[in-house]
Amino acid sequence: MSTGRRLATWVVLDGTAYGPHSDLSAEHAARITNPLAWCDDPRGHESVVEPAEPDLTFPAPDGSSPVPPPRAGKGSGVEAWQAFASRHGLAVEVDADRAAIIAACERAGLVECPTS
């Protein structure tokens, strides 16, 4: 990108993350159509402070996931919350209900407390 145009944020193309310091091919650049993803920087890449690499953790094919299960609806059962707590090393009572496990995850900082 010799024009001084650069990415303003991280984007993911075909599972690969590209950020402000990435050298994109013309083909990849053409695929990024959101104008908010770009900024013009006449000084080039040297003036950019590189942001932290994004967390590209996705759910595993077997349904396990490092992200918390939903709080309601499909996939929000006690088993899902027990598995989530276990994957993060959080010990919960074997007979704990879903609400108790969610509360323990909130106290441990694994999930945010909902705002009222």
N, C-alpha and C positions, 0 to 999 in steps of 0.2 A: 504494500500500500504506500506507494511513493507520494501520493497526493497529500499526505498529512492526515487523511481521514483514518480514524481508528475506532475500535470498539469502546464504548463507554462502560460496558458491563460484561459479565460473562454470558455466553450463549453456548448451547449444546447442539452440535450437528452430528447426526449419526453416532451418538454416544460419546463424542469427544468434546471436551470443553475448550473454548477459545475465549481469551480475555484481552484486555487492553494492550498487552505486549505481544500478542500472537501475530504471526505472519500468516495471513490468509491468502489462499490462492484466489484468483479472480472468480473462479467457479463457486467457491465457498462464500465469498463476499456477496456474490449476486443472490445467494439463497437467503441471506439475512435481510429481510424486507421491512422489519420494524424500525421506523426512524429513531425510536428511543434507544435502540441498541448502539447507535453511532453518535460520535461527536467529531467535530472538526478541530484539529489541533495543529496549527501551523508550525509548532516547535517540534512536532514528531513525538516518538515514543519516549524519548529521554525525559520529558517533563511529567510523565505519568508515574504516580505511585501505584505499584502493583497491589491490587486488593488480594485478600486471602483467597486461596483456591476454593471453589464452591464444593459443598458436600454433595457428591453424586451417588449417594447410597440409595439403591433401589430395592424394592422387595425381592426376595429370592423366589425362584420359580416354584419352590415347594410350599409357598404361602407364608413362610416365616419372614419376619421383617424387623429391621431395627427401628422402624417408625412405629409410633403407638397405634393400636387398633382404634377404630372409631368408638365414640362414646355411646352411640345409639345405632340401631339398625343392624344390617347384615355384618357379621364379623366382629361384633362388639361383645361377644359372650365372655363368661368368666374364664373359659379355657384360653381364649386369645390374650386376655389381660394377664393370666398366670404365665403364659409363655413369654410375653413381653417383659414382665418383671424378672423372670428367670434369666432371659438372655442378657439382661443388664445387671445381673448379680444381686438383685433385690430379693431378700427372703421374705416370703409372705406365708401366713398360716395356710395349711393345706385345705382347710374348710372355709377360707375367707371368701366372701361374696365379691361380686364385681365392683361394687361401690367401695368396699374396703381396700381392694387392690388398687383401684384408681387413686384413692386418697393417699395410699402409701407411695405410689409413683409421683404424685404431686409433691408430697413432703420431701422425697428424694431428689426432686428437681428433674425428673425424667420427662414430665409433661407439665404444661402450664395449667395453672388454676383458671377455670373459666371465669370471665368477668360477668357480673350481673347487670 
